[in-house]
Amino acid sequence: MHWSQKKFFLYLAVISISFFSFIIIIAPSELKAALFSPSTQKKQKTIKAYRLKSPIIIDGKLTEEAWRQSGLDDFTQSDPIDGGKPSEKTEVWIAYDENALYVAARL
């Protein structure tokens, strides 16, 4: 092997090590920033939990006052289209008292 070939391979090795060092050290933080930027995150939804004024009867019927409040109903589906309009209307409510947390849903 001639001296110029040795220089070439040495130069190539230095470039390769530099490049892969950059990828290992710098790229993960850049990738993390890109993945977790506000533009790539889905907006989180919140639902209000109502404090109960009267007891809940767990009978499968949503007739209590707590379930007459506005619930969360702007869901999206993930299958077959992620983020698509749901094929079925869904509404969810949350209520609580001193002893329990209640979750009701109309599907």
Steps between C-alpha positions, in 0.01 A plus 500: 500500500639839403529793735223693320262208549585491871432873524171454319383225736619697804312805373192285434522352851520845661202624299298187583577521873410869502175438316390211722600691814274782386216257435539332840541817707306774323229333297307344791440843657394642164275202441353536848431869438331420171287222646385698800451840342153651547428468129531119512310444823127448505305750703400352835135521591363559846174404661341662802419274796172604662454488877183307578216666690297181521595131499552302180302182444712259301236344278630560147263794449639850469207677666680678786565874497876449458450336161288791373806726502701533183743213459799445279387406151758621249685171463692376198561142397826327420373222276462498202622863479704642787343827609189441290141575591361222721254261342289501819418793729662469842447720803675470838435658840691494828351570843618453857389511861676448834528127442535428130581610149232420240552471126205474263503456124241488228635303205 
